[in-house]
Amino acid sequence: MLPKILVVDDDRYTRTLIEQLMRKSAEVHLAESGELARELFAAIDFNLVLMDQRLPQVKGLDLLREFRLQRPKLVAILITGHADVRDAVAAVREGLFDYLTKPFEDLEALEAVIGKALELDRAYREIDSLRTRLAVESGAPDIIGQSPPMERLLGQVREVAALDTTVLLEGESGTGKDVIAKLIHAWSLRSSKPYLEVNCGGLPESLLESLLFGYEKGAFTGAAQANPGYFEKAHGGNLFLDEIADMSPKLQSSLLRVLQDRSFCRIGSTNPRKTDFRLICATNRPLAGEVKAGRFREDLYYRINVVALNLPPLRERGDDIVRLAVHFLDRYNTKFGKDCGPFTPAAVRALEACRWPGNVRELQHCIERVVALQPGGVIDASHLSPTCDFLPELDPQDKTTALPTLAYQEARTEFERDYMRRLLEAAGGNMSEAARCSGIPRQNLYVRMKRWGFVID
Ligand SMILES: Nc1ncnc2c1ncn2[C@@H]1O[C@H](COP(=O)(O)OP(=O)(O)OP(=O)(O)O)[C@@H](O)[C@H]1O
């Protein structure tokens, strides 16, 4: 279904221009007055409102405030003349997505801003529908993942969750292996039974051994009473062994025996006990490589590697980055009792341009820090940069490999961001100088610099 856009402008030329620009990718509705805009807004659930500031009877900004009272998460763009830039800047501070100055000189840039605004609206809606779904599917963790690689992964998870096979989750640190393991449990036929997890890399060998196998009274100094281990407690349910590559060679061979016999002995006992758990393992170091290097038993690897699922790194998840950012923004606003956001277009671009080497965990921490430090209001690229020092630069190596595969529009966007940054640097931060060097009118330049988050008002 095409997104719905409302264009409110008394100038026929602007209305027609936007309609022609967007009519293939959106359902565009036009209003030449505030009154008609109110009627349309009451009848249709718009994904985006483009509002002129100077309307005959009402100020566009006031009308948008009215609309936002009815729909707080409305994504809107204010259209202003150069003279009204101050109003527009104030509007963005209030949480409007962006403003555009008339006359529009660069239609591709206009289309790109509208595209980003629609992306943010999509993110809001998807998060809301996810919440509703999760409320129904209680027990499942909050998982954001509508990008094609995540859709594929979640499809595979659905397939294997109900089967009783051992699952190996592979992926870089912070990609969500832990949450996927919980999801497998929630979707499995064992969901009403125990779910136990242990980080094999976080415990000394002897402690991990007693945690997994349990022990009898007096088995070792300090074993004042018998204690069942996870192999026993997980009976009927799912056992998640995280960082399996870190397991010591001794425990690797003990685990292999348990998996072969489906039985084990508590420490200090020779009495074998039967157990029935489904095993889920995770690693952020590919296990095949660990086997090759002689650090992981090959026979255990084949036992574990029955169904291997690969978690894609965040940088390959496209729109999920914005969805996750919105999700974490909501979460930390609630947690800290704040009202930060929304993200400006420059912030959205910066989030998407980042390589996120620490994946979802790093993005989560980045948003948490921003919300913790900001008193409230919109989040711009400049708010993200000090907390994420790798922003907004792309890895130079990546640039050479990524550029040829970018769509023309994205490559152009990349170029403009880079150009504006260098220009501002060369002009020593002086806008008049930057305007003179580039030949771009000062006001126009200011708007572009602001869009990239290189100037803050
Ligand atoms: N798809 C997702 N949707 C929402 N939150 C996510 C998602 N993926 C990961 N997270 C969150 O990101 C954080 C890191 O995820 P998780 O611990 O599952 O990663 P991991 O791959 O197990 O990392 P490690 O290898 O370091 O153990 C967690 O707080 C988790 O809730």
The ligand as a Gaussian input file, in Angstrom:
#p B3LYP/6-31G(d) Opt

LIG

0 1
 N       16.556000      -7.538000      17.038000
 C       16.627000      -6.931000      18.227000
 N       15.597000      -6.185000      18.667000
 C       15.666000      -5.560000      19.858000
 N       16.728000      -5.601000      20.685000
 C       17.780000      -6.349000      20.299000
 C       17.787000      -7.053000      19.052000
 N       18.962000      -7.681000      18.935000
 C       19.661000      -7.405000      20.037000
 N       18.967000      -6.614000      20.867000
 C       19.440000      -6.079000      22.157000
 O       20.838000      -5.810000      21.991000
 C       21.569000      -6.241000      23.127000
 C       22.622000      -7.265000      22.704000
 O       21.965000      -8.442000      22.266000
 P       22.456000      -9.910000      22.674000
 O       23.001000      -9.948000      24.074000
 O       21.365000     -10.865000      22.342000
 O       23.678000     -10.070000      21.634000
 P       24.681000     -11.288000      21.492000
 O       24.808000     -11.554000      20.035000
 O       24.225000     -12.425000      22.345000
 O       26.019000     -10.649000      22.047000
 P       27.325000     -11.412000      22.634000
 O       27.899000     -12.228000      21.511000
 O       28.241000     -10.282000      23.012000
 O       26.853000     -12.236000      23.796000
 C       20.569000      -6.782000      24.112000
 O       20.244000      -5.777000      25.056000
 C       19.347000      -7.108000      23.267000
 O       18.162000      -6.984000      24.005000

